[in-house]
Each structure stands twice: as C-alpha cells, then as structure tokens.
Amino acid sequence: MGRREELAALARLGAEQRLVSLVGPAGAGKTRLAVQHVTRRADQVWWTALAAAPDVVQAVYQAVGAHPLPHRSARDAVIAEIDQHRRPLLVLDNCEHLLADVAGVVSELLARCPRLRVLTTSREPLRLAGEQVFAVGELELPPAGSDVAEALRHDAVQLFRDRAVSVDRSFEVDSSNVADVVAVCRSLDGMPLAIELAARRITVLSPADVLARLGDRLALLTAGPRASDDRHRTLRAAISWSYDLLSDAEKTACRQLAVLGVPFDLGVASAVCDVPDALELLTGLEQKSLLVAERAAGRTTFRQLESIRLYCRERAQECGETDVVADRAVDWVCSVVEPEISSFFPAPAVVLRLDRDIGLIELAVARTAEAGDWTRHALAIVATAWTSTPRRPRGAPTELLHRALSQDLPPAYRSVLTVLAAMHHRVRGGWHVTRRFAQESLAVERAGTSRPGTLARALEVLASAEAHTGDPELAWRLYDESAELLRSSDDKLARGLLLNSYGWTLLQHGEAELAAPLVRESLTLIRLLGLPHMLNPVLHTAGAIALARKSFPEAVALFREGLEVGAEHPMDQYYDLEGLALGLVGAGYDDERALSLLTAASAVRTRYDFRAEPYWQALLDEARSVCRARITAGRLRAAESTGERMSLAQAVSHALTARPVTGDDEGMVSARELHVATLVAEGLTNRQIGQRLGISPHTVARHVTHARTKLGLRSRAQLAVWAGRKPL
C-alpha cells in the first residue's frame, strides 16, 4: 500500500549501492517494502528470515540453497553458490537481534563476492563501511481537517480503508467519519502496523470509538492476523521486541524520557536521565529507531512515537520512576527561571529556551501543585507567564497566578508573581486590580534588598495603572524613577522596554510629541541589540504615533514590519493587525482588507479577554464606522465573514499579501503558493510537491492553506480546480 516514492528511491539505491539497510521502528513496514522491492528484480534473490534464526551463517546457507563442499566451511559453500550468479541479491530480514553476527557475515560476503548486493531490514543499522541507511518512517499523513477526497490521497488513510474493508466489506471513508479516520492515523504516527491493527477493530468499533480508545492503545491494538509473526500480532509485542534488545542504560533512558511526553533536546534529556551528557544514550536510541530526531532552525530535538512512549511509560510506572523524572523536570525548569527573577525582563535567550520547552513547564506546574511544593510551584508559574506558543498567548492563567499567590512564599518570589499578576490584568483592562498587585510588588521591593531590575519593573507597571486610574502626574513620576534606576544599569533591553511603555502611556494621554523621542530611543536600543522578535511592541507604539500624526503610509510600514518580525510569537500579533488596518483606513484604500483584519483581531481579543485601552478602542470603533460607511452592504458582510473565518496566522498572511491593482484573484497568492497550487492540480501529494520543490510537506501544507484562505476556497479539490483553469 503506497510507498511509491520509497520504492523508486530504493530501486535507484539498489543499482548504485552494494549494501542497503532498511531501518525503522517497530511496525513501520520494512519487511513489506523489501518484499515489494525484490519482486521487481529479474535477477537471483535469496530471502533470509532471521527473526527466529539462532545462527546467521546457517540461515544464509539454507536460504541460498548451498551444497556441502568437502573439507570446506559453510561460509565457503555459500560463497561458491553466490558466485554462480551474475547479479545476486541477498536479503537479510529482521537483523536487529543478531547485529554483530550479521555485520560479520555481510562484511565477509561483500569482500569475497564482488557481484553480490545485500539488502537488510532492521531497527538499527549494521554500521559497516559503505552501508547506505534507508530510513523507513510513517506513511504519508493528511492534514487535520482534510475532506474525503484529500484524505484518501494519503497512504495512511488508504491503508486504514483497505484493512477495514478486508474485515468489513461495507466500510467506507465518508464525510461522517473522515475526521475520525484522519485523527486515528495521525495519532498512530502513520505507522502501518498500528493502523492495520486499529482498522481491524472496525468490525465492532466505529472510527470515533477507535479514536476514543487510543489512550489505551496497547490493549486495543491486539488483533493481528493469525498467520502473522508473533511480534506483529499485537502492538505491545512489536515494541517489546525492540525494548528488550536495549542495554540496561538505554532501557532506563527510554522509560524516563517517556514520562516527559513532549519533545526534548540534549540538555533536557541529560537532566531528566540524571547523567552529565546523554549524547550517547540519545544516539543509541535514535539508531535503534526508538527516538525520532527532528532538526529545525539550527536545533535538534527528539521525540518518541506515541505508541512507543506509552509502552515505555508503562514500564516507568512499573519501576516507580514517574515521580523521580517529574521532579527532575521541575529542577530543570527552576534552574532556568530562578537566576532571572531579579531582572526587569528575563534574558531573551531564556525566554526562547522556555518557549521551546513549554511541555516541561506544564509538567512542572502539575507536579509541584500535586506535591504542595509551593516555592518551586511559584517558579513554574513564572516560567508559564514568560512563555507563549502558537496556540496560547504569553502569560499565566488567572487561576494559576492567584492560587500561587495564596500560598506562603519567599518575598522575592511573591514580588515577581504579583507584578506578573498585575501585567496579566493590565492586558485585560482591569486597571484597579493591576494597580493593587503592582503596589504589593513595589512594597516588597522597597522593603527588601536592592534589586534595581525588579524595582523598576514594579514602578513601570504601577505607573501604567496610575495613568489609567486617575493620577497621570503620579504616573509620570513613577516612570521617571524607573528610568533613573535603569539609567545606571547596563541592561539596554530593560531600558528600551521601559521607554516604550512610557511612550505608549503618554500617547494615550494625548502626548504624541513627548512620546516620540522616547520611542525612537527604545527602537534604536532594541535594534542595536539585534533582537528582532523584541521589536514587535516598540514598532507597534511607533506605528501608533505615526497614526496620531496622520502619517498613514509610515504607520502601515511600521505595522507591517511588526507583523514580519513577530512571526516567532504569533499570538502577540493581533495588535499589529489592528494597527495595519487603522493605517489602511486612514490612507483611504483597501477598506475591505482592513475590516477583515479588524474582525480577525477582535476574535482573538474575545477569545482571551484582551481589552483594548480606551484610547485604542476609540480608534478601532472609528475605523469600523468608516469602513461600514464606505463599503457596500454585500462586500461589507463578505469582508467581515472573511475575518471571522481566518485563524490568526491566516490573518497575518492576509495582511502581508499585497492585493493586486487589477482585482485578479491570482495576485492574491504569492508566486510560490501559485506554483504549489498548480502541482496540486496535477494530483501530487504534499510529500511529492515538497520533494520537487525542495521543501518539507509541512511547508507545502501551509502554502496550500494560505492559498485556499486568500481565495476563499473550502477544500484542496477546489484549489486544484482553480489552478487548473489558469493559463500556462
């Protein structure tokens, strides 16, 4: 089923390389791929099944049909038989439990039989010179939300349907179950064995029922065919075969990493496995197909396939390791956070590190709350407040902050939590609550030892609250005191952020000209630091000042730059969408796009209860009124509907895409998106398109989504029809 690209690539390798090893995790389909490959060969092929073989030489001897030679060894007899053929191929299936012996035999045979080619299947490479490792991974998976036609173009769904039909001829993938079938295949990581075992449950369970039971998949996926190898009768047996071949140290690492349940890097692995350096452990587990290495943005992370993780987590529970590992994760989080709590703002590298390991932070929050370890719980909450994900904005949930503050905490921890609570309520328009928490933080800081960074932060948050609760003059004095504290420090980032806050607050009180030099200095400082992702809030304030001065083209440029540099933290970008929309409306063009952006940003505000300051809200309300007055009724509803349908990422893409002067819909999509669309029209899958263009299937899927959104198309099939109508 499927694997067309793999078979083509394997055919090319087989013609060029003398030793090819198909390597992959349990149930990836290595043996089946090997079978399909060798059936295409016209030359002599010998198949050697090693799963139950105690001796490699004897197994090969029997497979090739060698004859005894007087006074000669079995190896000599094998070589004599091989030498009689012009292009012989020896297949050694399931080598992982006899690696050393297989490596020795293969090395000798290749040296003494110059025409021989060898193909092995294993969960681990032989590590011989000249070996070409061919990774066999998951079947191609459809994106979540695929319709029936799109889902059935992917190998994983085709396999599920095929195996389900083999036990229930009435089964079909249709609109009522396609979402569940796709979710099952994705949850099973596209692994063929797991998908087959899941599909065989269709006789008594619907796809939705199978999906609901995958949390206990090791008990569910047990219905393999009776003729199957014992290792492939159940998912548990398939994984156990790999686990049992590990060294004691590798087994321990595999169990302990499974407790995390999230991707991790070398540093995290070393911490949770309690070793100085986990490099060799991770290397060994990755080579044995028990870890998946993923490389992006110059960083390597590792993860376990979910079925393997659940098996290893069971073993960790049996060994009593889950609490130990959770405590080590807490230690790691605290070691990253604690050195930064005396700063005005944590070092950007620390924030980035925590953003990448948000799963560990969630584990630390749960573990410390469960154990009543409130001091370390406070640090875990601080880590949560400093982080964001593509699905969650920066900041800790209200209930977590308030529960932590109800505990008896060291003053330094209470101060940082209260100022974070103040900032949390600030973005939600709760200015009186913001003021109360900021005052508490300031009282702790003034009573304690000198910590200029945290004292300046408390002053800054309180100043913004005072400005909105009736005492602007006090606010300016607090801002000035905070700026004076930071003037003598070497923390340019802190000074830049403070000046931006000061400028933004002045602007809201009608002091755009006083705000402008502060924001210019802030922008200069942060640009000099080379931190593009920290520019986002400063560019927003600069854009707002340009709006106040009626410099609309300048405002549009600043908000567009904010959207571009803020891509790493997309949940922070709703403000820039609004600013860009205000600039477009002020400039008098593209009102429909502006209204769509305002609607999309409003949805984010509603979802997270982010309330605009009165000054900004008045600008938004005025812009909507202008759009509604200048746009016809039909186009008005279409623009609002577009904004309602778009995700934040889609809205950002829509904002940054130049609308064509002619109104031709082709201009709405980028050149790369148009190219991808034409390949979709040719019937290519995301993986095939990615290989042709040299990009990942994930990037292809993103281009497809963006193109569909911009064109208002509901499915991949509609995009194919649209692209197919374009002239060549």
Secondary structure as the mmCIF struct_conf table of DSSP 4:
data_model
#
loop_
_struct_conf.conf_type_id
_struct_conf.id
_struct_conf.beg_label_comp_id
_struct_conf.beg_label_asym_id
_struct_conf.beg_label_seq_id
_struct_conf.end_label_comp_id
_struct_conf.end_label_asym_id
_struct_conf.end_label_seq_id
HELX_RH_AL_P HELX_RH_AL_P1 ARG A 4 GLU A 16
BEND BEND1 ARG A 18 ARG A 18
STRN STRN1 LEU A 19 VAL A 23
TURN_TY1_P TURN_TY1_P1 ALA A 26 GLY A 27
BEND BEND2 ALA A 28 ALA A 28
HELX_RH_AL_P HELX_RH_AL_P2 LYS A 30 VAL A 38
TURN_TY1_P TURN_TY1_P2 THR A 39 ARG A 40
BEND BEND3 ASP A 43 ASP A 43
STRN STRN2 VAL A 45 ALA A 49
TURN_TY1_P TURN_TY1_P3 ALA A 51 ALA A 52
BEND BEND4 PRO A 54 PRO A 54
HELX_RH_AL_P HELX_RH_AL_P3 VAL A 56 VAL A 64
TURN_TY1_P TURN_TY1_P4 GLY A 65 GLY A 65
TURN_TY1_P TURN_TY1_P5 PRO A 70 HIS A 71
HELX_RH_AL_P HELX_RH_AL_P4 ALA A 74 ILE A 82
TURN_TY1_P TURN_TY1_P6 ASP A 83 GLN A 84
BEND BEND5 HIS A 85 ARG A 87
STRN STRN3 LEU A 89 ASP A 93
HELX_RH_3T_P HELX_RH_3T_P1 GLU A 96 LEU A 98
HELX_RH_AL_P HELX_RH_AL_P5 LEU A 99 ARG A 112
TURN_TY1_P TURN_TY1_P7 PRO A 114 ARG A 115
STRN STRN4 ARG A 117 SER A 122
BEND BEND6 ARG A 123 GLU A 124
TURN_TY1_P TURN_TY1_P8 ALA A 129 GLY A 130
STRN STRN5 GLU A 131 ALA A 135
HELX_LH_PP_P HELX_LH_PP_P1 GLU A 138 GLU A 140
HELX_LH_PP_P HELX_LH_PP_P2 PRO A 142 PRO A 143
TURN_TY1_P TURN_TY1_P9 ALA A 144 GLY A 145
HELX_RH_AL_P HELX_RH_AL_P6 VAL A 148 ALA A 151
TURN_TY1_P TURN_TY1_P10 LEU A 152 ARG A 153
BEND BEND7 HIS A 154 HIS A 154
HELX_RH_AL_P HELX_RH_AL_P7 ASP A 155 VAL A 167
TURN_TY1_P TURN_TY1_P11 ARG A 169 SER A 170
TURN_TY1_P TURN_TY1_P12 SER A 175 ASN A 177
HELX_RH_AL_P HELX_RH_AL_P8 VAL A 178 SER A 187
TURN_TY1_P TURN_TY1_P13 LEU A 188 GLY A 190
HELX_RH_AL_P HELX_RH_AL_P9 PRO A 192 ALA A 199
HELX_RH_3T_P HELX_RH_3T_P2 ARG A 200 THR A 203
TURN_TY1_P TURN_TY1_P14 VAL A 204 VAL A 204
HELX_RH_AL_P HELX_RH_AL_P10 PRO A 207 ALA A 212
TURN_TY1_P TURN_TY1_P15 ARG A 213 ARG A 213
HELX_RH_3T_P HELX_RH_3T_P3 LEU A 214 ASP A 216
HELX_RH_AL_P HELX_RH_AL_P11 ARG A 217 LEU A 220
TURN_TY1_P TURN_TY1_P16 ARG A 226 ALA A 227
BEND BEND8 SER A 228 SER A 228
HELX_RH_3T_P HELX_RH_3T_P4 ASP A 230 HIS A 232
TURN_TY1_P TURN_TY1_P17 ARG A 233 ARG A 233
BEND BEND9 THR A 234 THR A 234
HELX_RH_AL_P HELX_RH_AL_P12 LEU A 235 ASP A 244
TURN_TY1_P TURN_TY1_P18 LEU A 245 LEU A 245
BEND BEND10 LEU A 246 LEU A 246
HELX_RH_AL_P HELX_RH_AL_P13 ASP A 248 LEU A 260
BEND BEND11 VAL A 262 VAL A 262
STRN STRN6 PHE A 264 PHE A 264
HELX_RH_AL_P HELX_RH_AL_P14 LEU A 266 VAL A 272
TURN_TY1_P TURN_TY1_P19 CYS A 273 ASP A 274
BEND BEND12 PRO A 276 PRO A 276
HELX_RH_AL_P HELX_RH_AL_P15 LEU A 279 GLN A 287
TURN_TY1_P TURN_TY1_P20 LYS A 288 SER A 289
BEND BEND13 LEU A 290 LEU A 291
STRN STRN7 VAL A 292 ALA A 296
TURN_TY1_P TURN_TY1_P21 ALA A 297 GLY A 298
STRN STRN8 ARG A 299 ARG A 303
HELX_RH_AL_P HELX_RH_AL_P16 GLU A 306 GLU A 318
TURN_TY1_P TURN_TY1_P22 CYS A 319 GLY A 320
HELX_RH_AL_P HELX_RH_AL_P17 THR A 322 VAL A 337
HELX_RH_3T_P HELX_RH_3T_P5 GLU A 338 GLU A 340
TURN_TY1_P TURN_TY1_P23 ILE A 341 SER A 342
BEND BEND14 SER A 343 PHE A 345
HELX_RH_AL_P HELX_RH_AL_P18 PRO A 348 ARG A 356
TURN_TY1_P TURN_TY1_P24 ASP A 357 ASP A 357
HELX_RH_AL_P HELX_RH_AL_P19 ILE A 358 ALA A 371
TURN_TY1_P TURN_TY1_P25 GLY A 372 GLY A 372
HELX_RH_AL_P HELX_RH_AL_P20 TRP A 374 TRP A 386
STRN STRN9 THR A 389 THR A 389
TURN_TY1_P TURN_TY1_P26 PRO A 390 ARG A 391
STRN STRN10 ARG A 392 ARG A 392
BEND BEND15 ARG A 394 GLY A 395
HELX_RH_AL_P HELX_RH_AL_P21 THR A 398 LEU A 405
TURN_TY1_P TURN_TY1_P27 SER A 406 SER A 406
BEND BEND16 GLN A 407 GLN A 407
HELX_RH_AL_P HELX_RH_AL_P22 PRO A 411 ARG A 426
TURN_TY1_P TURN_TY1_P28 VAL A 427 GLY A 429
HELX_RH_AL_P HELX_RH_AL_P23 TRP A 431 ALA A 447
BEND BEND17 GLY A 448 THR A 449
HELX_RH_AL_P HELX_RH_AL_P24 PRO A 452 HIS A 468
TURN_TY1_P TURN_TY1_P29 THR A 469 GLY A 470
HELX_RH_AL_P HELX_RH_AL_P25 PRO A 472 ARG A 487
TURN_TY1_P TURN_TY1_P30 SER A 488 SER A 488
BEND BEND18 SER A 489 ASP A 490
HELX_RH_AL_P HELX_RH_AL_P26 LYS A 492 GLN A 508
TURN_TY1_P TURN_TY1_P31 HIS A 509 GLY A 510
HELX_RH_AL_P HELX_RH_AL_P27 ALA A 512 LEU A 529
TURN_TY1_P TURN_TY1_P32 GLY A 530 GLY A 530
HELX_RH_3T_P HELX_RH_3T_P6 PRO A 532 MET A 534
BEND BEND19 LEU A 535 LEU A 535
HELX_RH_AL_P HELX_RH_AL_P28 ASN A 536 ALA A 548
TURN_TY1_P TURN_TY1_P33 ARG A 549 LYS A 550
HELX_RH_AL_P HELX_RH_AL_P29 PHE A 552 VAL A 565
HELX_RH_3T_P HELX_RH_3T_P7 GLY A 566 GLU A 568
BEND BEND20 HIS A 569 HIS A 569
HELX_RH_3T_P HELX_RH_3T_P8 PRO A 570 ASP A 572
HELX_RH_AL_P HELX_RH_AL_P30 TYR A 574 ALA A 587
TURN_TY1_P TURN_TY1_P34 GLY A 588 GLY A 588
HELX_RH_AL_P HELX_RH_AL_P31 ASP A 591 TYR A 608
TURN_TY1_P TURN_TY1_P35 ASP A 609 ASP A 609
HELX_LH_PP_P HELX_LH_PP_P3 ARG A 611 GLU A 613
HELX_RH_AL_P HELX_RH_AL_P32 PRO A 614 ARG A 630
BEND BEND21 ILE A 631 ILE A 631
HELX_RH_AL_P HELX_RH_AL_P33 ALA A 633 ARG A 645
HELX_RH_AL_P HELX_RH_AL_P34 LEU A 648 LEU A 656
BEND BEND22 THR A 657 THR A 657
HELX_LH_PP_P HELX_LH_PP_P4 ALA A 658 PRO A 660
BEND BEND23 VAL A 661 THR A 662
HELX_RH_3T_P HELX_RH_3T_P9 ASP A 665 MET A 668
BEND BEND24 VAL A 669 VAL A 669
HELX_RH_AL_P HELX_RH_AL_P35 ALA A 671 ALA A 681
TURN_TY1_P TURN_TY1_P36 GLU A 682 GLY A 683
HELX_RH_AL_P HELX_RH_AL_P36 ASN A 686 LEU A 693
TURN_TY1_P TURN_TY1_P37 GLY A 694 GLY A 694
BEND BEND25 ILE A 695 ILE A 695
HELX_RH_AL_P HELX_RH_AL_P37 PRO A 697 LEU A 711
TURN_TY1_P TURN_TY1_P38 GLY A 712 GLY A 712
BEND BEND26 SER A 715 SER A 715
HELX_RH_AL_P HELX_RH_AL_P38 ARG A 716 GLY A 724
TURN_TY1_P TURN_TY1_P39 ARG A 725 ARG A 725
BEND BEND27 LYS A 726 LYS A 726
#
